Amino acid sequence: MSDVRLCIFRFIMSVIIIFGILAVYDGHIRSAEAAETVPLFYVDARGKTGTEIGVELGNSIKTRFPNLEVKLDGYLASFFGWIEIYTGIPAQTLFDSYTVPRINAIKPNIDKRYRDEVDALASGIALSNSDAIGDGHLSSNEIWALELVADIGRVTNCSGFGVFGNVALSNSPIVGRNLDWDTDPGIRSLQAITVYHYTD
């Protein structure tokens, strides 16, 4: 690589890194102690149905995050509002005309046990009958939109990696995707780690 190309490459990479840092920086320095405050949910899934797991997890989440609906619905409104700015299509129209049909097309392909878990988890949250994004409430379709946002929303965005052949432990392709999107303080306040225990 020539010196000029190397300089240009380094400049572009520096700009990408700086903008990446600025995109997620909210004005607060994070300490090592902050990592210890992320809630940890343990789910004893041994011998339980998806519905039983969803009820247990939903109750734990609702107890830990009592205003969950407002924050998640606000994120949906922001997410679709951003798309509205770029497309000129009203956010609610995007949700009703594009998102709900995509949810209905994808859901049958999801393992029934996981569908049952998400539906039961959602039932632990005060569900609204209205798909009105930005109203501070969540409907079943809004819960599923959040669950499938990577498959419905910014399908081609973010970064990913893949390995195959003898590099992959299973000798079959393994693909990962990093959802490096913008967030807001409300969504970041809902971060948690969930550990499922399936065997003794």
N, C-alpha and C positions, 0 to 999 in steps of 0.2 A: 504494500500500500504506500503510495507516495506521501511525502510530508504534508502536502496540501490536503489530500483526502483524509489523512489521519487527523489533522487539525479540525477539519469540518466534522468528522465523525465524533471526535471528543466534544466539540461544541454542542452538537445536536444531542448527544447523550447527557451532557450536563444540563441542558435546557429541559429535557424530558424528566430527569431526576428532580430538578428544582420544582417544576410544575407538579410533579407527582406528590412531592412533599407538601407543597402549598395547598393542593387539592384536599388533603386530608387533615391539615393542621387547623385546629380550631382556636388557637391562642393559648392553649394550656400545655405545659410541659408534663409529660407522664413519667411517673416514678416507678421503680420496681414494685413498690407497695400497691400501685394501682392494679397490677396484674393479679394480685392476691385477692382483690375485691370482686372479681368477676364471679358471679354465682355459678355453682356447680350443681347440676341436677343429676342424681343417680336414679336410673330407672331399672327396677328389678323386673325384667321381661321374661323371666323363666316361667314357661308354661302358660303365659298370658296371651290373650287374643289382642289384636290390634286395637280393638275398642277399649279393652281394659287398660292397655298401655296409654292410650290417648287420654282417657279420663284422668288417670293418675298424673300424667305429665301436665295436662291442662290445668288441673287444680293447683299443682305446684307453681306453675308459671303465673297463674292469676293471683295467687297469694303473694308471690315475690314482686310482680309488676302489676299493681292494681289499675293503673291507667294505660294499660297496654293498647286498648282499642284506639284511644285518641292518638297515640304516637304512631301506630302502624297505619291508621287511616290518613294521618297527616303525611306520612311518607308516600303512600299511594297517590295522594293528591299532588304532592310535589313531583313525583316521578312522571305522572301523566301530564301535569302542567308543563314540565320541561319538554315533553314530546309535542304538546300543543303549540308551544312557542315555535318549534322548528317546522311543524307540518301545517299549522293553521287550522287543524281539525280540533274541535272542542274536546277537552279531556274526557268528559263523560261519554261522548259519542265514541271515542277511541275505546273506552272500557266496554261499553255495551256492544259495539259492532265488531270489534276485533278480539278483545281479550276474552270475553265470555265464550264465544265460539271456539277459541283456541283451548281454553280450559276444558270444554266439553269434548274436544277432539283428543286431548292428551290423557285425561283422567282414566278412560277405559284401559289404557296401556300400562297403568301403574299397578303394581302388585296390590291385590285386594286388602291384604293385611295393613299395608301402609295407608291406603285410602281410608280404611276404617279408623286407623290411628289419627289421621288428620281431621276427619269428620268428628270424632269423639273429642279431640283436643279443642276443636272449634266450638263444640257444644258447651264447653266449660267457660267460654267467653260469652258475654251477653250479645247474642247475634241479632242483627237487624234483618228485617225482611227486604230492605231496600238496598240496591247496589249503588247508592249515592256516594261517590268518593268525595272525601273532604267533609263529611257530616259528623265526624267524631265517633262513628259506630262502624262495625264490621259485619258484613254479610258473609254467607258461606262462599260466594263467588270471590269476594275480596280476600278472604283467608286463602283460598286456592290460588288467587293471582299472586299473593305474596309468596306462597309456597313454590310456585312455578315461574317466578319472575325471570329467572335466567333462561327459561325455555320459551317464554312468551315475549318478554320485553326486549332487551338488548341482546338478541340472539348471537350476533356476530362480534360483540364488543369484548373487551378485556383481553387477558393474555392466557396462554395455555401451553402445555407441553405434552409430549407423548414419548413413550419408549416401546420398543418391540423387539422381537427376536430373543437372542440369548441375554440381552440386557435386562429384560423383564423377568422377574422371578417366576412368573407363571408361564413364560414362553409364549404369551399372547399379548396383543397390544394393550397398553394401559395409557389412558388419556386423562389429563387433569386440566381443570380450568380455574383460574383465579378471578373472582368477581371483584375486580379493583375499580369500583364505582364510587361516586361521591356519596357521602352520608350526611347526616345532620346530628346534632347533639341528642335529639330524641331517640333516634335509632341506635346510636352508640350506647345510650344508657340501658338498652335492652340486651346487650351482649351477655351471653351465657355459654357455658359448656355443658353438653348433655352426654352422659355416659350410659350406654345401654348394656345391661348384664344379661346375657342369654344362656350361659352355661354355668355349671357349678365349679 
